[in-house]
Amino acid sequence: MEIIKLFNALPGAFAQGLIWGIMAIGVYITYKVLDLADLTVDGTMATGGAVCIVMMLKGYPVGISLVAAFGAGLLAGLATGLLHTMMGIPAILSGILTQLGLYSINLRILGGKANQAISVDKYDLLVSLRWVKGVPFYKNTIFVTALFVVCIIAVLYWFFGTELGCSIRATGCNGNMSRAQGINTDVKIGRAHV
């Protein structure tokens, strides 16, 4: 009897796993490609979610809300980068400081409440666990999320094949080799070295 409950719960868990996989890609890029210990990704997921939900509750369409959420994540990453480069704080500590600071910022974005609920009945959502079973394939949460993940992976594959992407990969892999190839890995910004 318990095995049936497990199989009934699998589609929702699989869809959520795909969504969390997007965050895992960000963690992989910072830890493995750039060889930089950065925990900002964990905090920016919640910040992006808070920005997206608040904008949707204010009446903005999903696309614009997602772009604003992406922008909020970029700003948080910029804050980590500035802490690391301008102030000379180690990368892992910069990420932790940004991540912890985002808890307060997320509460401010959400209007002082810890959570904002959004109903699939009132708002046009891209994914919902309600759309896992008994819906057309193009509305299925697993299909839509998998499509997003494939698109993100394709864009990243393309980017890391460009000249800039190759230089980023080389810098994370071996700084000495990067400098030998003419990539400036020792840019002085303030007192710190990048």
Residue pairs with C-beta under 8 A, 6 or more apart in sequence:
11 132
11 133
11 141
11 142
12 129
12 132
12 141
14 142
15 127
15 129
15 132
15 141
15 142
15 145
16 129
18 142
18 145
18 146
18 149
19 127
19 145
21 149
22 148
22 149
22 152
23 41
23 42
23 45
25 152
25 153
25 156
26 41
27 41
27 42
29 156
30 36
30 37
30 38
30 40
30 41
31 37
31 38
32 172
33 160
33 168
33 169
33 172
34 168
34 171
34 172
35 172
35 173
36 91
36 172
37 91
37 92
37 95
38 80
38 91
38 92
38 94
38 95
39 92
39 95
39 96
39 99
40 76
40 77
40 80
40 94
40 95
40 98
40 99
42 99
43 76
43 98
43 99
43 100
43 101
43 102
43 103
44 72
44 73
44 76
44 77
44 102
46 102
46 106
47 69
47 72
47 73
47 76
47 102
47 105
47 106
47 109
48 69
48 70
48 72
48 73
49 69
50 106
50 109
50 110
50 116
51 65
51 68
51 69
51 71
51 72
51 109
52 65
52 66
52 68
52 69
53 65
53 110
53 116
53 118
54 109
54 110
54 111
54 116
55 64
55 65
55 68
55 69
56 62
56 65
56 118
56 123
57 116
57 118
57 123
60 68
61 124
62 124
62 125
62 126
76 98
76 102
79 98
79 101
80 91
80 94
80 95
80 97
80 98
81 94
83 89
83 94
83 97
83 98
84 90
84 91
84 94
84 192
85 189
85 190
85 192
85 194
86 189
86 190
86 192
87 94
87 190
87 192
88 190
88 191
88 192
89 97
107 113
107 114
110 116
118 125
120 128
120 130
120 131
126 144
127 141
127 144
127 145
128 141
129 141
131 139
131 140
131 141
132 140
132 141
132 142
137 143
138 144
159 165
160 166
160 168
160 169
167 178
167 181
167 183
170 177
170 178
170 181
170 183
171 178
171 183
171 185
175 185
178 185
179 185
179 186
185 194
186 193
186 194
187 193
187 194
